[in-house]
Amino acid sequence: MPEISRFFGIIIRMYFGDHNPPHFHAIYQDSTAEYDINTLKIIRGQLPARAHALVLEWAFIHRDELLEDWKLASEMKEIKKIEPLI
C-alpha cells in the first residue's frame, strides 16, 4: 500500500483498486482508521483523539489531492505524494 504522506508519527496510505467510497488509511502507532475523503468521517477503525484531529486538519487541506490520488489508484496508476502537515 503506497504511502502518501507522513507527519507527527502518522502515516497516510491508499490502496490500489480499493473499494468505494473513496478513502484513505491513517496509521498511528498501533491504531488504524479509514477516512471517507468526501465527508472526512471514519469508515472503520479509530485513532487517538490528537492523531484524529491532525488527520482531519491535514485531509481538509488536501482533499482535492486525495481525490486525485484516489482516481489514480482506482486506475492502477502511480499515486502522488502529498505534503505533510507542518
N, C-alpha and C positions, 0 to 999 in steps of 0.2 A: 504494500500500500504506500504510494508516494507521499512524502512529507511536503506539505505546502508551506508551513511556517512553524516557527518555534520562538517562544518568548516566555520569560518568567517560569521556566520549567514546564510549560505547557506545549505539547506537540499537536499540531493540526495536520490531519491526513484526509485523503479521499481515495476511495477505491475506483478502479476502472470498471465500467459496466455495472455499477451498483444499482440497487432497487430505488424506485421513487418513494417518497418525494425527494427532490434534490436536497442533499445533506452533506455534512462533513463530520468527521470524528475528532474529538478532543480527548487527549490523554494527559493526565496529570498524576504522577506517582502511580498508585495502584488503582486509580479511578478512571473510568472512561464514560463518555457520553456522546450521543449522536444528536446533532442540531439540525433542524429544518432550516434551510437557508432563507426561505421566504418569510417565515414567521419568527425565526430565532428561538423557537421553543424546543425543549429537549424531547426527542422522539423516544430515546432509550438510554438508560444509564443515569449516572449522577456524578457531579463534581463537587468538591468542597465549595462553599459559598464564595470565597475570594477568587478562586480559579474560575468559577462560573461567571462572575461579574467581569473578569478580564476577558474571557472568551466572548461574552456578549458585546463588550466595548469594541473589541477587535473586529468581530463579524459585522457589526453595524457599519463600521468604517469601510470595510472591504466587501460588502455584499455583492456589488456588481462583478468584482473579480472572482468571487466564489461561484457565482452563477456561470461565468465564462469558463472557469475550470470544470464545473460540473458538465457543461456541454462538451468540452474536450474529452473528459473522462468517459462520457457516455458514447463517444465516437472512437474510443480507444486511442486517442491522441495524447501527446505529451502534455502534462499539466504544468502550468506556470507557477513559480514561487510567488508568494505574497509577502509583502513587507511585514515584519513583526510589530507588535505593539511596543512602543518605546516609553 
